[in-house]
Amino acid sequence: MPDVGSTWLYQCLLGSGRATALTLLGDKLPADKAAAWGLVWDCVGDAELMPRALATARQLACEAERQRMLIDRPEFAEGVAAFPAKRPPTSPPR
């Protein structure tokens, strides 16, 4: 049963034909087809699921650590200020 705005999201991602079929018919959607249609990022077999999930978690953890290291730098603050102003960031003097 589609919920939480998924019928709208299906329309945006899949077009009206596929979205209508998924919503009205309730057929199971195989993972490989969901990946081909862009509903999921990747599709792996059962045996590969946990190693892939752990590798992704490690990658995200490294990214979070790097963010913590860089967030207090003046270059970060300048980039954040430049974005909503729609201007290129200026480089701090070296």
C-alpha positions in Angstrom: 0.0 0.0 0.0 1.6 3.3 -1.1 2.0 5.7 1.8 3.9 8.8 2.9 3.7 10.6 -0.5 5.1 7.6 -2.4 2.4 7.9 -5.1 3.6 11.4 -5.9 7.3 10.3 -5.7 6.5 7.3 -8.1 5.1 9.7 -10.6 8.2 11.9 -10.5 10.6 9.0 -10.7 8.9 6.6 -13.0 6.3 8.5 -15.0 2.6 8.0 -14.9 2.4 4.5 -16.6 4.7 2.7 -14.3 3.5 4.6 -11.2 -0.1 3.8 -11.9 0.7 0.1 -12.4 2.7 -0.1 -9.2 0.0 1.7 -7.2 -3.1 0.0 -8.6 -1.9 -3.5 -9.3 0.3 -4.0 -6.2 2.6 -6.4 -8.1 5.9 -7.2 -6.5 8.7 -5.2 -7.9 11.9 -7.3 -8.2 15.0 -5.6 -6.8 16.9 -5.6 -10.1 14.0 -3.9 -11.8 13.7 -1.3 -9.0 17.4 -0.6 -9.5 17.0 -0.3 -13.3 14.0 2.1 -12.8 16.0 4.3 -10.4 14.0 3.5 -7.3 17.0 2.1 -5.4 20.6 3.0 -5.6 22.0 -0.5 -5.9 21.0 -4.1 -5.7 23.1 -6.9 -4.3 22.6 -10.6 -3.4 21.8 -11.7 0.1 25.4 -12.9 0.8 26.8 -9.5 -0.3 24.4 -7.4 1.6 26.1 -7.1 5.0 29.7 -6.6 3.7 28.3 -3.9 1.3 26.4 -2.2 4.1 29.4 -2.2 6.4 31.7 -0.8 3.6 29.2 1.9 3.0 28.9 2.7 6.7 32.7 2.9 6.9 32.8 5.2 3.9 30.2 7.5 5.5 32.0 7.5 8.8 35.2 8.7 7.1 33.2 11.4 5.4 31.8 12.5 8.7 35.2 12.6 10.3 36.6 14.7 7.5 33.6 17.1 7.8 34.4 17.5 11.5 38.0 18.4 10.7 37.1 21.0 8.1 33.9 22.6 9.5 35.8 25.2 11.7 38.0 26.4 8.9 37.5 29.9 7.4 37.2 28.4 3.9 34.1 26.5 5.0 32.4 29.5 6.5 33.2 31.5 3.3 31.7 28.7 1.1 28.6 28.6 3.2 28.2 32.4 3.0 28.9 32.4 -0.8 26.3 29.8 -1.7 23.0 31.6 -0.7 24.5 34.8 -2.1 25.0 33.1 -5.4 28.6 34.2 -5.7 31.9 32.4 -6.0 33.7 32.0 -2.7 36.8 34.2 -2.1 40.1 32.6 -1.2 41.5 33.6 2.1 45.0 35.2 2.0 47.9 32.8 2.4 
